[in-house]
Amino acid sequence: MAGHGAARAAAFDAAARAQQRQLFMGMNAYDRHKKMVHDLVAFYGGQLPQGGQAAPAKSDWDILRDNFRFIRSEEDDATDSWEVRLAKRYYSKLFKEYAIADLSRYKEGRVGLRWRTQKEVVSGRGQFVCGAKNCDERRGLASFEVPFAYQEAGERKQALVKLRLCPTHAYQLNYRKQQEAEAAQRRRDKEARRKAKRRKKEREERRRKRKRWGRSKERRSGKRRRGSGSSGSSGSSGSSSGPSSSSPSSSSSSSSGSSSSSSSSEDEGGGQRGGKRKRRRSGGREAALPAQQQQQVPPHGDGAAAAAAGVPGENDFEAFLRGLFE
C-alpha cells in the first residue's frame, strides 16, 4: 500500500508541475513576477520590504517603446540585454516595404510612420488599400517615396520610406508644399497685377502727354492761321480800293498797300522766336500771297481797270490759245 501511495503522490506532483508550467508560459514577465512574490509571502513566509517607495514596474510595451528603432543598425544590436533582444524580435516580425501613415497633424507639418504587420500585409493595407490610418480607399492610389526625418534616442535621423495613398491623403501629405506653392503663385499674381497697373498708368500718362501736345500744336497752328488771316484781310482791303478808281494813282496806291502788307507780314514772321522761325516766316509769306493776287485780278466786266493794272484780259488769252493750235 505504501508503494501505491508514493506512486500516486508522484503522479499528482507531475500533473501539478505541468499545470504550473503551462500557467507560467501563458503569463508575461510582469505577471510571473507578481505571482512569485505572492507565493513567497503566502506560502514560504517571505516579507515585503518596508519603507521606501518601490520602483515602477515596466511592461513589455514600455520596454518596446524604449528600445524600438524605426531602422535598426549594428550599433543598436550591440548590447545583448533582454530588452534589446525583445525589441529586435519584434522588429524582425515587421514588413518594411511600405509604411502606414498617421496624417492627423498634417497642418502642422508632422507625419507619423510605422511598418506594417503580417495581418496588414495579408489584407493589402498600405499597398492595395490606402496607407493612411483609418482609410479604406482603393481607387486612385499613388506611390510616394518620402524623405522621412525623425528624432529617435536623442539623435536626428532620416530615411526614405515608400507610401501608397489616395488623392485626399496625398494632398495632406504634401500640404506644406502645396501651401508654399500657392503662396508663391499668389505673390507672382500680385506682382503681375502691380506691373500691369504700372504699365497701364504709364500708357495713360503717355496718352495724356500726346493729347496735351496735340492741343498745344492746334493752338499754335490756330494762332498762325489767325495771324495770316489778319494780314490777308489787310491786303484785300487795299486791293479792293484799287479798281474803284481808273487813275494810275489808285493802282500805284494799291501796289504800295500790297507791298506794305507783305512787308508787315514778313516783319511779323521775323518776330517769332525759337527753331520754328523760318516756318512761321514762310507762313506769313503764304498768307500775303493771296492778297497780292487779289490786287492783281480785277473784277469781271472792268476792262479799263484790268488794262490800267496791266493784267491780260480774256481776248489776250483767246489769242494765245489760237496761236497754240495754229
Secondary structure, DSSP 8 states (H G I E B T S, - for coil): -HHHHHHHHHHHHHHHHHHHHHHHHTS-HHHHHHHHHHHHHHHS------SS-------HHHHHHHH--SS--TTTTSS--HHHHHHHHHHHTSEEEEEEEE-TTGGGT--EEEEE-HHHHHHTBTTTB--BTT----SS-EEEEEEEEEEETTEEEEEEEEEEE-HHHHHHHTHHHHHHHHHHHHHHHHHHHHHHHHHHHHHHHHHHHHHHHHHHHHHHHHHHHHHHHHHHHHHHHHHHTSTT--SHHHHHHHHHHHHHHHHHHHHHHHT--STTHHHHHHHHHHHHHHHHHHHHS--TT-HHHHHHHT---HHHHHHHHHHHH-
